[in-house]
């Protein structure tokens, strides 16, 4: 067979030579990539689950403050409203006034009653002193009557003896006995007067005590009237900004009615509700970065404290996991974040604004 025929025959037979290394590499490259990516992915997941994150963040945060609701202490008609919405006021500044005619009249009446009862108490004190002097005089009369009756008894005994011996007349004896009985009657009258004077003194002292109590009550009424008169001027208890103004001149208000709110913008803070698993390394004093959504600015703050319980604990109807079906839910705990001083952008914050917080748990963390 010629060479040409042999070449044609060999070209028709299948190629049984071993595969080259280039083809094998192209077929196994996806498995090599999977062998590298799967352990890497598992490592990243385990790292995130087991290793605490340095930064913990949440967007469930807002600006808060302990603001006050301004309400009157007494009822009355609004005379003037001095402030307006969003106005900044100082501490103890007058915000509004009530009509004070009734309070002025009540103060005058209480002052007059105090003056009257004070005069009566002073007169009773004088009567007590006078009665004490009367008692001293009655006691002296008793002592005098005792002395006289001793003499009268001795005189009667002497004339009685003389009458039996005939040295004196019966008339003289009878006169001495009459004198003795008269002196005894005077002693009885003096003792009765002394007893009556003592009883009168007790009555006067009781009246004086009652009048002193009345005077004390009158002084309390005067103080109450002065307070009520002061309550007609509604003042701010601290410096802040007025909001929710709900009154106008001429309105009739009752005690406890909300007139306005006073927000101390200089004492605002952040409440950030973090998931419980994110609080593993959060401690007071750690630095926090605050991003304010409304203005797009970032502020520096620090962790002040962590709430003692979750919000569900303080709810009106707390969760009862011991009954019914139970589904585990990750709770959130409020974290109070205080403002770092001397930040110009902090003046932009308003209560209720949404913020995002980022706590650096690597600083100041304590186990």
DAKAGI-V112266 format. One record per pair of residues at least 6 apart in sequence whose ideal C-beta (glycine too) atoms are under 7 Angstrom apart, sorted by sequence separation. I is the first residue (numbers start at 0). J is the second residue. If there is no record, write none. Layout:
i:j
I:J
I:J
This chain:
i:j
82:88
88:94
161:167
246:252
252:258
311:317
162:169
290:297
291:298
311:318
338:345
289:297
158:167
288:297
289:298
162:172
288:299
289:300
81:93
82:94
245:257
246:258
81:94
158:171
159:172
245:258
286:299
287:300
81:95
158:172
245:259
287:301
80:95
244:259
286:301
287:302
79:95
243:259
285:301
79:96
158:175
242:259
243:260
284:301
285:302
77:95
78:96
241:259
242:260
284:302
78:97
283:302
311:330
77:97
78:98
155:175
241:261
242:262
269:289
282:302
283:303
336:356
76:97
154:175
155:176
281:302
283:304
309:330
310:331
75:97
76:98
239:261
240:262
309:331
75:98
239:262
309:332
310:333
154:178
155:179
239:263
240:264
281:305
69:94
233:258
238:263
239:264
71:97
235:261
237:263
306:332
151:178
152:179
238:265
278:305
305:332
306:333
151:179
305:334
148:179
151:182
269:300
304:335
302:334
303:335
303:336
148:182
302:336
303:337
147:182
148:183
268:303
301:336
300:336
301:337
300:337
144:182
148:186
300:338
301:339
300:339
299:339
144:185
145:186
144:186
299:342
298:342
141:186
144:189
298:344
298:345
141:189
296:344
140:189
141:190
287:336
296:347
137:189
140:192
141:193
276:329
281:334
294:347
275:329
278:332
137:192
138:193
274:329
275:330
137:193
291:347
302:358
274:331
275:332
291:348
273:331
134:193
137:196
272:331
273:332
293:352
272:333
273:334
291:352
292:353
134:196
292:354
133:196
134:197
270:333
271:334
291:354
290:354
270:335
271:336
289:354
290:355
130:196
134:200
268:335
269:336
289:356
268:336
130:199
131:200
268:337
287:356
288:357
130:200
268:338
287:357
267:338
287:358
127:200
130:203
285:358
286:359
285:359
285:360
127:203
286:362
126:203
127:204
281:358
285:362
285:363
281:360
284:363
285:364
123:203
127:207
280:360
267:348
282:363
282:364
123:206
124:207
267:350
282:365
123:207
280:364
269:354
271:356
120:207
123:210
269:356
262:350
120:210
119:210
120:211
116:210
120:214
116:213
117:214
116:214
113:214
116:217
113:217
112:217
113:218
109:217
112:220
113:221
109:220
110:221
109:221
109:224
106:224
105:224
106:225
102:224
105:227
106:228
102:227
103:228
102:228
99:228
102:231
99:231
97:231
96:231
96:232
96:233
95:233
93:232
94:233
94:234
93:234
94:235
92:234
91:234
92:235
91:235
90:235
90:236
88:235
90:237
90:238
89:238
88:238
88:239
95:246
87:240
88:241
73:227
85:240
86:241
75:231
85:241
73:230
84:241
85:242
72:230
84:242
71:230
82:241
84:244
83:244
71:233
95:258
69:233
94:259
80:246
80:247
80:248
67:236
77:246
79:248
77:247
78:248
77:248
77:249
76:249
77:250
76:251
77:252
75:252
74:252
74:253
74:254
71:252
73:254
72:254
71:254
70:255
71:256
70:256
70:257
71:258
70:258
68:257
69:258
69:259
69:260
68:260
69:261
66:260
67:261
66:261
66:262
66:263
64:262
64:263
64:266
64:267
63:267
64:268
62:267
63:268
62:269
63:270
60:269
61:270
60:270
60:271
59:271
60:272
59:272
57:271
57:272
57:273
55:273
55:277
55:281
51:279
51:280
59:331
66:350
62:348
64:350
62:349
63:350
62:350
62:351
61:351
62:352
61:352
61:353
62:354
61:354
60:354
60:355
60:356
58:355
56:355
57:356
56:356
56:357
54:357
55:358
54:358
54:359
55:360
53:359
53:360
53:361
51:360
